[in-house]
Amino acid sequence: MWPCDADKTCFTNQNNYDGGTVQVGLGWAKKPAFFVTLRSKRVTSLSVVADKKQTEQTDKVVKSTAKSTATAPMESKAEALITPALDTLGYELVRVQVLPQGRSVHLQIMAERVDQKPMTVDDCATITRAIEETLDSDEALADRAALEVSSPGIDRPLTRLKDYTRFQGHIARVDLSSPMDGALQGHRRFQGKILRVVGDGPAAIVEFHTETGDKRVPVSKIARARLVLTDALLAAHAAEVARAGQVMDNNAGSEGEK
């Protein structure tokens, strides 16, 4: 059990892990957080729900760099290098971001398990080792990139078409690449419930229910999208964690019977 205060804000613990320091924090407040950082050669973090201020700061950085094409080639290169390694290990790449920091760069890798089970510390460390070996083989990234590996989190970004299908019924905050008429009244940002996905590929349409009515949005016009933290989303995540725990208990029982 994780010891918590009366307000259920839990502690931060530090232990040695794989040659680095692991900081673990767990909270069950209104906006719970579960994160792990592994500090060794590079920095790795596992985030299920990001701290609100941290999320806002990250969003500001993302927005400030979204219009810049300077990092796009490096992001594409990193994605091409990392994806095969993750596929082999049973993980999927969710997002790659390169944030310039002087002469170096901060390489943010977001990944998840193919089986959609919750990420663990071991998953985080496994991905880090694999990515480090891959990046070290590339001279352009080996000495310049400070690595951060994270899980998508509960209020995760929606970066692939299948994300919208998976999270139908949940609310998303969407930024468009250009304004749209109709229910959005020319706005580039809106919030709405994901109703369905129609079609496939770049021509696919995502349907949302917004305060001003239902809206059909071409996926090609979505610049950024993220789930909004709601009670329903938290409940869905809790059920997902419970199912994963049940599977682990069943597997342990089967091994014991052998």
Helices and strands as residue ranges (DSSP letters): E 9-17, E 20-27, E 34-39, E 43-47, H 52-66, H 72-89, E 91-101, E 104-113, H 121-136, H 139-142, E 145-150, H 161-166, E 171-176, G 182-184, E 189-198, G 201-203, E 205-210, E 213-218, G 219-221, E 222-227, H 231-257
